[in-house]
Amino acid sequence: MSATLTRAGGRRKARGARQWAGLTDLGVRPGDRLVVLMANCPEVLITYSAAWRAGAAVTPLIFLVSEDELRNALVDSGASGVVTTPEFLPKVSAVRGRSRSCPSYR
């Protein structure tokens, strides 16, 4: 294995460990469900890995979902949290702000 691949793998593992620590600091526990709303990027896999390491189930959503589809997914999945990126935060905030049926999210 080349040194470049080894370093890249080590960095990815370290990022996953930091994200896992962040999720557990936010109160994510085994059995929780997390919606992941992100564009296709390396961070998606790191997020999945961190969530699984915390014992959470992942509900993946494609970033093209409408606000209504997002609300339905959040309610139907029983998600206790959402992991997203800054460009999709307004969509998550809009759904959270106008829907009484959505639980509060951390």
C-alpha positions as CSV (number, residue, x, y, z in Angstrom):
1,M,0.0,0.0,0.0
2,S,1.4,3.4,-0.9
3,A,2.2,5.9,1.8
4,T,-0.3,8.4,0.2
5,L,-3.2,5.9,0.6
6,T,-2.2,5.2,4.2
7,R,-2.1,8.9,5.1
8,A,-5.4,9.5,3.5
9,G,-7.0,6.6,5.3
10,G,-5.5,7.8,8.6
11,R,-6.9,11.3,8.1
12,R,-10.4,9.8,7.2
13,K,-10.3,7.7,10.3
14,A,-9.3,10.6,12.5
15,R,-12.2,12.8,11.0
16,G,-14.6,9.9,11.7
17,A,-13.4,9.7,15.3
18,R,-13.9,13.5,15.7
19,Q,-17.4,13.3,14.2
20,W,-18.3,10.3,16.4
21,A,-17.2,12.3,19.5
22,G,-19.2,15.3,18.3
23,L,-22.3,13.1,17.8
24,T,-22.0,11.5,21.2
25,D,-21.4,14.9,22.8
26,L,-24.7,16.0,21.3
27,G,-26.4,13.1,23.0
28,V,-26.6,10.6,20.1
29,R,-27.0,7.2,21.7
30,P,-27.4,3.6,20.5
31,G,-30.8,3.1,18.9
32,D,-31.2,6.8,17.9
33,R,-32.1,7.5,14.3
34,L,-30.3,10.2,12.4
35,V,-31.3,11.7,9.1
36,V,-28.3,12.5,6.9
37,L,-29.1,15.2,4.3
38,M,-26.0,16.0,2.4
39,A,-24.8,16.2,-1.2
40,N,-22.7,13.3,-2.4
41,C,-19.2,13.9,-0.9
42,P,-16.6,12.1,1.2
43,E,-18.2,13.5,4.3
44,V,-21.3,11.3,3.8
45,L,-19.4,8.1,4.4
46,I,-17.5,9.6,7.3
47,T,-20.9,10.7,8.8
48,Y,-22.4,7.2,8.3
49,S,-19.4,5.6,9.9
50,A,-19.5,8.0,12.9
51,A,-23.3,7.5,13.3
52,W,-22.9,3.7,13.2
53,R,-20.0,3.8,15.6
54,A,-22.3,5.8,18.0
55,G,-24.9,3.0,17.6
56,A,-27.4,5.1,15.6
57,A,-29.3,4.1,12.6
58,V,-28.9,6.3,9.5
59,T,-31.8,7.5,7.3
60,P,-30.1,8.8,4.2
61,L,-31.9,11.5,2.2
62,I,-31.0,12.9,-1.2
63,F,-30.4,16.6,-0.9
64,L,-33.0,17.3,-3.7
65,V,-35.9,16.4,-1.4
66,S,-38.6,19.1,-1.0
67,E,-39.4,20.5,2.4
68,D,-42.6,18.4,2.5
69,E,-40.6,15.2,1.7
70,L,-38.1,16.1,4.3
71,R,-40.8,16.6,7.0
72,N,-42.4,13.3,6.1
73,A,-39.1,11.5,6.3
74,L,-38.3,13.1,9.7
75,V,-41.6,12.2,11.1
76,D,-41.9,8.7,9.6
77,S,-38.3,7.7,10.5
78,G,-38.7,8.8,14.1
79,A,-35.4,10.7,13.7
80,S,-33.9,12.3,16.8
81,G,-31.4,14.4,14.8
82,V,-30.3,15.6,11.4
83,V,-26.8,15.8,10.1
84,T,-26.5,18.2,7.2
85,T,-24.2,20.8,5.7
86,P,-24.5,24.6,5.7
87,E,-26.2,24.8,2.3
88,F,-29.1,22.6,3.4
89,L,-29.5,24.0,6.9
90,P,-32.1,26.6,5.7
91,K,-34.3,23.7,4.4
92,V,-34.0,21.8,7.7
93,S,-34.7,25.0,9.7
94,A,-37.7,25.8,7.6
95,V,-39.2,22.3,8.2
96,R,-38.4,22.4,11.9
97,G,-39.9,25.9,12.3
98,R,-43.3,25.2,10.5
99,S,-44.1,21.7,11.6
100,R,-45.5,20.8,14.9
101,S,-45.4,17.1,14.1
102,C,-41.6,17.1,13.9
103,P,-39.8,16.4,17.1
104,S,-37.2,18.8,18.3
105,Y,-33.7,18.0,16.9
106,R,-30.3,18.4,18.3
